[in-house]
Amino acid sequence: MNPLLRTVNRILLGLAGLVLICGGGAVLAAGLGLAVPSWWPWYGKDDVLISAADRYRWRDQGWWWPTVIAVLALVVVLALWWLLAQLRRARLSEVLVDSGDGEGALLRGRALEGVLAGEAGTLDGVARAQVALTGRRSSPHARIRLLMEPHAAPDEALGLLSDEALAHARDSAGLAELPAEVRLRAVRHRAERVS
C-alpha cells in the first residue's frame, strides 16, 4: 500500500471512529439521563434525535434538496473510491536488498519483475509470462501468470519456474524466500485435424 493511501486510510478511519464515539457518547449520555450542558442536542430519555421542526426547517428553501443530494452523492463516490482503493493490490515499487554492510540497497520492483518475467518466458512450454511483486519491500511476494503453449506440461513448467527463475531472482536479490502465486492459462488454438 503506498504512503498516500495509507495516510488517507488512517485519517478516514480516525475521523469515522471519532464521529461514531462522539455521536454514540452523546446519545448514551442523554439516554442515561446524565446531566448534559445546555447546548447539548438531546436532553433526556424521551427526546428524539431530529425533531419535527428540524426536519421541516429547510424544506421550502430552493437550495436545500440540491445540496443534500450533492453531499450524499459526494459521500457515496468517496466511499466507493476508498473501497476500490482497499481492494486493489498495489505493486511493489522497490525491493530492499541486503548488501552485507548493514545499510542495504534498493532494487526497483519493475526491474526485478522484468527479469523474472523474461526468464520465466524462456522456459519450455511458456508462451508469455507476466510478473507483479506485492507485499513489503523486505519480504516481497510474486504473482506470476504463465500463458502455456499447447504442448506444454504444467508440472514441468512449474518445477523449472521454481528451481530456476524464482531461485535466481531470490538469490540475486538476497532474499531468504520469495513466495509466489502462479496462475496458468493455455494459449487458445484451433483443434488439429487428423486425416
C-alpha positions in Angstrom: 0.0 0.0 0.0 1.5 3.3 -1.0 2.1 6.0 1.7 -0.6 8.4 0.4 -3.2 5.7 0.5 -2.0 4.6 4.0 -2.3 8.2 5.3 -5.7 8.8 3.8 -6.8 5.4 5.2 -5.7 6.3 8.7 -7.2 9.8 8.6 -10.6 8.5 7.3 -10.7 5.7 9.9 -9.7 8.1 12.7 -12.4 10.6 11.7 -15.1 7.9 11.3 -14.1 6.5 14.7 -14.2 10.0 16.3 -17.6 10.8 14.8 -19.0 7.4 16.0 -17.6 7.7 19.5 -18.8 11.3 19.9 -22.3 10.6 18.5 -22.7 7.4 20.5 -21.5 9.1 23.6 -23.9 12.0 23.2 -26.9 9.6 22.7 -25.8 7.4 25.5 -25.4 10.3 27.9 -28.8 11.7 27.1 -30.4 8.2 27.2 -29.0 7.5 30.7 -30.4 10.8 32.0 -27.0 12.3 32.8 -26.6 16.0 33.3 -25.8 17.5 29.9 -24.8 21.0 29.0 -27.4 23.5 27.8 -26.0 23.4 24.2 -26.3 19.6 24.1 -28.6 18.4 21.2 -30.5 15.8 23.4 -31.9 16.4 26.9 -33.5 13.2 28.1 -34.7 9.7 27.6 -37.8 10.8 25.7 -36.0 13.3 23.4 -35.7 12.5 19.7 -32.6 12.8 17.6 -34.1 15.0 14.9 -37.2 16.9 15.9 -40.1 17.7 13.5 -39.1 21.4 13.5 -35.6 20.4 12.4 -36.9 18.2 9.6 -39.2 20.9 8.2 -37.0 23.9 8.7 -35.2 23.9 5.3 -37.8 22.2 3.1 -39.1 25.3 1.5 -35.7 26.7 0.6 -34.7 26.1 -3.1 -31.1 25.3 -2.3 -31.8 22.6 0.3 -32.6 19.4 -1.8 -29.8 20.0 -4.4 -27.3 20.5 -1.6 -28.5 17.4 0.2 -28.3 15.3 -2.9 -24.9 16.7 -3.9 -23.4 16.0 -0.4 -24.8 12.4 -0.3 -23.6 11.8 -3.9 -20.1 13.0 -2.9 -20.1 10.8 0.2 -21.1 7.7 -1.9 -18.4 8.5 -4.5 -15.7 8.9 -1.8 -16.8 5.7 -0.1 -16.7 3.8 -3.4 -13.2 5.2 -4.2 -12.0 4.2 -0.7 -13.4 0.7 -1.1 -11.8 0.2 -4.5 -8.5 1.5 -3.2 -8.6 -1.1 -0.4 -9.3 -4.0 -2.9 -6.6 -3.0 -5.4 -3.3 -4.7 -4.7 -0.5 -2.2 -5.0 2.6 -3.2 -6.9 5.8 -3.1 -5.0 7.9 -0.2 -6.2 11.2 -1.3 -4.7 12.8 -4.3 -3.0 15.3 -4.0 -0.1 18.5 -5.9 -1.0 20.8 -6.9 1.9 24.2 -5.6 0.7 26.1 -7.1 3.7 27.3 -3.8 5.1 24.2 -3.2 7.3 22.9 -0.4 5.0 21.1 -2.3 2.3 20.3 -1.2 -1.3 17.1 -0.6 -3.1 16.2 -2.5 -6.3 13.4 -1.2 -8.5 10.5 -3.6 -8.3 9.8 -3.2 -12.0 13.3 -4.3 -12.8 13.0 -7.5 -10.8 9.6 -8.1 -12.3 11.0 -7.7 -15.8 14.0 -10.0 -15.2 11.7 -12.7 -13.6 9.2 -12.4 -16.4 11.9 -12.6 -19.1 13.5 -15.7 -17.5 10.1 -17.4 -17.0 9.1 -16.6 -20.6 12.1 -18.6 -21.9 11.0 -21.8 -20.1 10.0 -24.7 -22.3 6.3 -24.6 -22.9 5.7 -21.0 -21.8 4.5 -18.6 -24.4 4.4 -15.5 -22.2 4.9 -14.6 -18.6 3.7 -11.7 -16.5 5.0 -10.9 -13.0 3.8 -8.5 -10.4 5.5 -8.0 -7.0 3.4 -7.3 -3.9 4.0 -7.3 -0.2 6.6 -5.3 1.7 9.9 -4.3 0.3 11.8 -6.5 2.8 9.6 -9.6 2.1 8.1 -9.4 -1.4 5.6 -11.8 -2.9 5.4 -12.6 -6.6 2.2 -13.0 -8.6 3.1 -14.8 -11.8 0.8 -15.5 -14.8 2.0 -18.0 -17.4 0.5 -18.4 -20.8 1.2 -22.1 -21.7 1.7 -23.4 -25.2 -0.5 -26.4 -26.3 2.3 -28.9 -26.0 3.5 -27.7 -22.5 3.5 -29.9 -19.4 2.3 -27.7 -16.5 4.1 -29.7 -13.8 7.5 -29.4 -15.6 7.0 -25.7 -16.2 6.2 -25.1 -12.5 9.2 -27.1 -11.5 11.5 -25.2 -13.8 10.0 -21.9 -12.7 10.6 -22.7 -9.0 14.1 -24.2 -9.5 15.4 -21.7 -12.0 13.6 -18.4 -12.4 12.4 -17.9 -8.8 15.6 -19.2 -7.3 17.7 -16.9 -9.5 15.5 -13.9 -8.5 15.6 -14.8 -4.8 19.4 -15.3 -4.8 20.2 -12.2 -6.8 18.1 -10.0 -4.6 19.5 -11.6 -1.4 16.1 -12.7 -0.2 15.6 -15.5 2.3 12.4 -16.5 0.5 10.3 -15.4 -2.4 6.8 -16.9 -2.2 4.9 -17.0 -5.5 1.3 -17.4 -6.6 1.3 -18.9 -10.1 -1.7 -18.9 -12.5 -1.6 -21.0 -15.6 -3.6 -20.4 -18.7 -3.5 -22.2 -22.0 -3.0 -20.4 -25.4 -6.1 -20.5 -27.5 -5.6 -22.6 -30.6 -7.5 -24.3 -33.2 -8.2 -28.0 -32.9 -5.9 -30.1 -35.0 -7.5 -32.3 -37.7 -6.4 -35.8 -38.1 -6.7 -37.2 -41.6 
